[in-house]
């Protein structure tokens, strides 16, 4: 079943009361993996998966109004979304041309496109750490943003940030920043790579819920996200997930649950713009139950984002299905003859555009010669890994003959 939630202009001082009196509004029972038709029109209300804490703000720049707000003033730890502020701070008052030196371009571009953490560490340590956040709070008139708490000053990913402040940041970039700054930042966010520098698949949320044009800056952090698997298997990262700051397992272990901003629960954030002319700004910040896998968090934020009213957004065609197993390979054609293009996050929900017969795959006691085409990956996975009782998916068309 679904329960829906929509609240506008939630005041920070009533948030604890809201949680106590309306916790049931935060529930969407995920249930077993069953196909869900891609929405044609915007759903009537925000759908927040069971156990997920969310802050949401959707701003239509054409109308000048919010189409969605839920807990939009509640601060979350930013993870890599703070890289927007690191970039703006560096570019601030750089002169008429706002030119970016080659050495900095080589750091900033992968930081914005692929969420490179080494670059973020460089700017954090070189330009004053928490002072960067204080400068940006002042310059952008942010109200819910704060530097990392005492004892965590080295962890830029622990910066506090709300959904409504995230919208303010994008509105500055799009409507107020000098044109070279706007073009540099948005141009790089439009070139977001599926595989992040740490081999996490970062095309969740906005990037999965809507067809291009979009531009995104994502964030993720969680000790239950064990390693990234994006890209060919021989290049997959073999290190634990980071907090979107530095590798901080020890810091997470000693973080107190009483901290005003939760530093321990798995986080997954999707922020950016959707539609022609960057019509709509979307900010979805989420925390997930302890122990949540990356694939589960990826699926949940995808469902939440697909439920939003996003003017100008075009929803992709196809059917959403759950998958099972780890290290499911995506291949260029329906066979195992060629090396895999990438691997799926374990158990993630995927959009299936069409299906075709190919090489028979065996996972005893099952065999299957049908393959699902995933348009958002540009490749195929064996239907044996699709959560469906039938070898051939009943509601997916056959792929056109090539």
Secondary structure as GFF3:
##gff-version 3
##sequence-region A 1 402
A	DSSP	three_ten_helix	12	14	.	.	.	ID=ss1
A	DSSP	alpha_helix	15	22	.	.	.	ID=ss2
A	DSSP	three_ten_helix	23	26	.	.	.	ID=ss3
A	DSSP	beta_strand	36	37	.	.	.	ID=ss4
A	DSSP	beta_strand	53	60	.	.	.	ID=ss5
A	DSSP	beta_strand	65	70	.	.	.	ID=ss6
A	DSSP	beta_strand	76	77	.	.	.	ID=ss7
A	DSSP	three_ten_helix	79	82	.	.	.	ID=ss8
A	DSSP	alpha_helix	83	91	.	.	.	ID=ss9
A	DSSP	alpha_helix	102	114	.	.	.	ID=ss10
A	DSSP	alpha_helix	117	126	.	.	.	ID=ss11
A	DSSP	alpha_helix	130	140	.	.	.	ID=ss12
A	DSSP	three_ten_helix	156	158	.	.	.	ID=ss13
A	DSSP	beta_strand	160	161	.	.	.	ID=ss14
A	DSSP	alpha_helix	163	175	.	.	.	ID=ss15
A	DSSP	alpha_helix	179	189	.	.	.	ID=ss16
A	DSSP	alpha_helix	206	209	.	.	.	ID=ss17
A	DSSP	beta_strand	214	221	.	.	.	ID=ss18
A	DSSP	three_ten_helix	233	235	.	.	.	ID=ss19
A	DSSP	alpha_helix	249	254	.	.	.	ID=ss20
A	DSSP	beta_strand	267	274	.	.	.	ID=ss21
A	DSSP	three_ten_helix	276	278	.	.	.	ID=ss22
A	DSSP	beta_strand	280	287	.	.	.	ID=ss23
A	DSSP	alpha_helix	294	306	.	.	.	ID=ss24
A	DSSP	beta_strand	319	322	.	.	.	ID=ss25
A	DSSP	beta_strand	329	330	.	.	.	ID=ss26
A	DSSP	beta_strand	342	343	.	.	.	ID=ss27
A	DSSP	beta_strand	349	352	.	.	.	ID=ss28
A	DSSP	beta_strand	354	363	.	.	.	ID=ss29
A	DSSP	beta_strand	366	374	.	.	.	ID=ss30
A	DSSP	beta_strand	379	382	.	.	.	ID=ss31
A	DSSP	three_ten_helix	383	385	.	.	.	ID=ss32
###
